[in-house]
Amino acid sequence: MTMNLRSATQADVKELLEIEAKCWSEELRTEKEIIESRIARYPEGQFVVEHNGKVKGVLYTQRIKATEDLVNGKYSSQFQLHNATGNTVQFLAIAVDKSLKGAG
């Protein structure tokens, strides 16, 4: 089974929305605008897993200045904490299509 890990691009958004729908209940899904924003502002921190040329998984991250910002903020505001000069990488979400279950 061949899988590739690469940076996400705007061209992946449609497939990323499909993964969101497969992996999360509607109220927990990341909106299209947020996915597009993550890729635009920190492309080197958004990754996809490809299998047979199709996106099957995603890892979203952001750089933040301080972990205290997470403790003192609200869940809804955490996605606005990205700071290009931050020295901490926060893992925001990982989602993998269930068809890859057990693939490693």
Secondary structure, DSSP 8 states (H G I E B T S, - for coil): --EEEEE--GGGHHHHHHHHHHHS-GGG---HHHHHHHHHH-GGGEEEEEETTEEEEEEEEEEES-THHHHHS-GGGGGG---TT-SEEEEEEEEE-GGGTT--
